[in-house]
Amino acid sequence: MDLDHIRQQISSTDKDLLQLLANRRQLALSVADAKLAQNKPIRDQKREEELLVSLIERGKPLGLDAQYITKIYHVIIEDSVLQQQAKVQGQLNGENGPVCRVAFLGRQGSYSYWATQKYFTRRAEKLIEIGCDSFNEIVQAVETGHADYAVLPIENTSSGSINEVYDLLQHTRLSIVGELTHPIEHCLLGVEGTELSKIRQICAHPQVIAQCSNYLQGLSNVKIEYCDASSDAFERVRKAQDKSVVAIGGEEGGKLYGLDVLGRGLANQKDNVSRFIVVARKAINVAKAIPAKTTFIMYTGQQPGALVDALTVLKQHGISMGKLESRPITGNPWEEMFYVDVFANLDDYAMTRALDELNRITRFVKVLGCYPSEDVSPTLITQQTS
Ligand SMILES: O=C(O)C(=O)C[C@]1(C(=O)O)C=C[C@@H](O)C=C1
């Protein structure tokens, strides 16, 4: 068989695979309806485990190993769960209309651009992109009604919390309505023919620079140029057409600007992942069938044990905390606002009780939003496979 012929067969098999994946997605969406009708949660890890075990058994005589099957099905099931969650949420809260206007940092190719695409393709509305130059501009776009939603990076596994976004949340009337995580794979990108040894200037967003600090410390005689977004860095390099000027950003984004990859894996952490939040003017409800997260801020005052007392309230109501962050309160030197993420639905009885009590024992509490948790942890096989 000649190469072209084999490739035709591969392409045809891939076409069939895509059709099968699309069919599977449709079936999963029908499952969501059935589950809602029966009052069942979307996620069923027992079913997932049974499915994985039976697929591994079926794969063996076909020469497909367990690891390969497990890896592929973790991706398929994660997609299935998130598609179902988006459908259920759309039904519960109603979509905004035929289109949704979403503000994000940068233009085509920025990390926030990809995160926005990923999140909003699950929804029925047509996405209208509103690229912005700063986090403040993004929030303003939604506050003024120019955009329906904003996508904001809030934390990263290499650089930690994004303080500017936390501070904006303290003063906005917007609510958190969603979250998503997105892998951030930093590459060094330049125009064709750029050589690593000749680089004199690196363009990147300050968050990117923080996430690649170890790599950057190892370079000498290189000027850092701060940019509004990775897409801005790409644009500058593309325009300069200078082989001593490079950008740091994602490979896919760089390609849109005609840039070549000179180096990969620049982040301090191997698993460099950012968590983004989605904010809107109106708060949403989260269906009981979906695991929910609630984020609130509180000012406890500075009396001894004040924070311990507040966190004890959560413990007493059996509420697990995902993250605790603190930021200075503007205008009140040395006083801190605490940001708390909990795994609970705002409508849960325990959460209502806990918030009532926190309102009583702290100086200030404000709920920033309740939203579906996108943390679809992979189901592990506990039973023995033969
Ligand atoms: O069978 C179900 O209950 C589904 O929702 C489908 C599915 C899947 O994609 O296979 C997805 C999520 C559940 O956790 C289990 C399985």
The ligand as a MOL file (V3000), in Angstrom:
LIG
                    3D

  0  0  0     0  0            999 V3000
M  V30 BEGIN CTAB
M  V30 COUNTS 16 16 0 0 0
M  V30 BEGIN ATOM
M  V30 1 O -24.2730 7.6330 32.0670 0
M  V30 2 C -24.3930 8.7230 32.6180 0
M  V30 3 O -24.9490 8.8550 33.7140 0
M  V30 4 C -23.8380 9.9300 32.0080 0
M  V30 5 O -24.1120 11.0300 32.4370 0
M  V30 6 C -22.8440 9.7770 30.9150 0
M  V30 7 C -21.4300 9.7520 31.4390 0
M  V30 8 C -20.5680 9.4180 30.1880 0
M  V30 9 O -20.2180 10.3280 29.4570 0
M  V30 10 O -20.3420 8.2480 29.9630 0
M  V30 11 C -21.0680 11.1030 31.9660 0
M  V30 12 C -21.1240 11.4290 33.2810 0
M  V30 13 C -21.4020 10.4450 34.3340 0
M  V30 14 O -20.5880 10.6840 35.4410 0
M  V30 15 C -21.3210 9.0600 33.8500 0
M  V30 16 C -21.2670 8.7420 32.5130 0
M  V30 END ATOM
M  V30 BEGIN BOND
M  V30 1 2 1 2
M  V30 2 1 2 3
M  V30 3 1 2 4
M  V30 4 2 4 5
M  V30 5 1 4 6
M  V30 6 1 6 7
M  V30 7 1 7 8
M  V30 8 1 7 11
M  V30 9 1 7 16
M  V30 10 2 8 9
M  V30 11 1 8 10
M  V30 12 2 11 12
M  V30 13 1 12 13
M  V30 14 1 13 14
M  V30 15 1 13 15
M  V30 16 2 15 16
M  V30 END BOND
M  V30 END CTAB
M  END
